[in-house]
Amino acid sequence: MYKRRLTMYIETLKKELKNKKYRMTPQRELVLKVFIDNESKHLGAEDVYRILFSNKHTVSKATVYRTIELLVNFGLLRKIDFGDGIYRYELAKKEKMHHHFICNVCGKIYEIEEKHLNIIKKELLEQGFQFEDFDFKIYGICPKCSKKTKKKSSNNK
């Protein structure tokens, strides 16, 4: 499954590059591979650079940033702003929309599946809204941090 997904993304990238008269480079492939290898994570450009550096790949920061923007422009990555001043990226998967819960305490990002948001979507459609994209973010406190907060408050009594 992994090898098939990797091949699919790389072939799409090669096709897009060829259409724009760019060439496929090992660095571009490495950056894309980092996102495929870390599919469940929301990586910033610095995260990608650190992963490549820790794996002994020599790719400059500038190349990482340029490649990420290229991948966004080609529709292979989604650019996400969680409001903390750092853009994060994830593989753009047409077949699976998902949304995010961001913990205000630990900063962890949880994915919320589309099925949990069907009530909101249905309500919007019934009110006449038409949308092309649906990016839903909920900010709050995750269960783990919530438990810690409750423990601290009960210990202080």
C-alpha positions in Angstrom: 0.0 0.0 0.0 2.8 2.4 1.0 4.8 1.7 -2.2 1.7 2.3 -4.3 0.9 5.6 -2.6 4.5 6.7 -2.9 4.6 5.8 -6.6 1.2 7.6 -7.2 2.4 10.9 -5.6 5.8 10.8 -7.3 4.2 10.1 -10.7 1.8 13.0 -10.2 4.7 15.3 -9.2 6.7 14.2 -12.3 3.7 14.9 -14.6 3.1 18.4 -13.0 6.8 19.2 -13.3 6.9 18.2 -16.9 3.8 20.3 -17.7 5.5 23.3 -16.2 8.8 22.6 -17.9 10.5 21.8 -14.6 12.6 18.7 -13.9 12.3 16.1 -11.2 15.2 16.4 -8.8 16.2 14.0 -6.0 15.6 16.8 -3.5 12.0 17.3 -4.6 11.4 13.6 -4.3 12.9 13.5 -0.8 10.7 16.4 0.4 7.6 14.7 -1.0 8.7 11.4 0.6 9.0 13.1 4.0 5.3 14.0 3.8 4.3 10.5 2.7 6.4 8.9 5.5 4.8 11.3 8.1 1.3 11.2 6.7 -0.5 11.5 10.0 1.6 14.6 11.1 1.1 18.2 10.2 4.7 19.3 9.3 6.1 22.7 9.0 8.9 23.5 6.5 11.4 23.5 9.4 10.2 20.0 10.5 10.8 18.7 7.0 14.3 20.2 7.0 15.1 18.7 10.4 13.9 15.3 9.2 16.0 15.4 6.1 19.0 16.7 8.0 18.7 14.0 10.7 18.6 11.4 7.9 21.9 12.7 6.5 20.3 14.2 3.4 21.9 17.4 2.1 19.0 19.6 1.1 19.1 23.4 1.8 16.3 25.1 3.7 15.6 27.3 0.7 15.1 24.2 -1.4 12.7 22.7 1.2 10.7 25.9 1.3 10.6 26.2 -2.5 9.7 22.6 -3.0 6.9 22.7 -0.4 5.4 25.8 -2.2 5.6 23.9 -5.5 3.9 20.9 -4.0 1.1 23.2 -2.7 0.7 24.8 -6.1 0.5 21.4 -7.8 -2.2 20.3 -5.3 -0.2 17.6 -3.7 0.0 19.3 -0.3 -2.6 21.4 1.7 -1.3 24.5 3.5 -2.8 24.9 6.9 -2.8 27.8 9.3 -3.5 26.9 12.9 -3.2 30.5 14.0 0.2 30.1 15.7 2.3 31.8 13.0 3.6 28.6 11.5 2.2 27.1 8.3 1.9 23.4 8.4 1.3 21.0 5.5 -0.3 17.7 4.9 -0.8 15.5 1.9 -3.8 16.6 -0.1 -6.1 13.6 -0.3 -9.1 14.1 -2.5 -10.9 11.0 -1.2 -10.7 11.9 2.5 -11.5 15.4 3.9 -10.7 15.8 7.5 -10.7 18.6 10.0 -8.7 19.5 13.1 -9.0 19.9 16.9 -6.1 21.9 18.2 -5.3 21.7 22.0 -4.6 25.2 23.4 -2.5 23.6 26.2 -0.1 21.1 24.6 -0.5 22.2 21.0 -1.2 18.7 19.7 -3.4 18.6 16.6 -6.0 15.9 16.3 -7.8 15.0 13.1 -11.6 15.0 13.1 -13.2 12.9 10.5 -15.8 14.3 8.1 -18.6 12.1 9.4 -18.6 14.0 12.7 -19.3 17.3 10.9 -22.2 16.1 8.7 -24.7 17.8 11.0 -23.1 21.2 10.5 -22.8 20.6 6.7 -26.4 19.6 6.4 -27.6 22.6 8.3 -25.5 24.9 6.1 -26.9 23.3 2.9 -30.4 23.6 4.2 -29.9 27.3 4.8 -28.8 27.7 1.2 -25.0 27.9 1.6 -22.9 26.4 -1.2 -19.3 25.6 -0.4 -16.5 24.2 -2.4 -14.1 23.5 0.4 -14.7 22.8 4.1 -11.9 23.4 6.6 -13.1 23.2 10.1 -10.9 23.9 13.1 -11.9 23.6 16.8 -9.6 25.0 19.5 -9.9 23.8 23.0 -8.3 21.4 25.5 -7.7 17.8 24.7 -8.7 14.9 27.0 -5.2 14.4 28.2 -4.6 18.0 29.2 -8.1 18.2 30.6 -7.3 15.3 33.0 -4.1 17.0 34.0 -6.0 20.3 34.7 -8.6 18.5 36.8 -5.9 16.7 38.8 -4.1 19.9 39.5 -7.3 21.7 40.6 -8.4 18.8 42.9 -4.9 18.7 44.4 -5.0 22.4 45.2 -8.2 22.1 47.2 
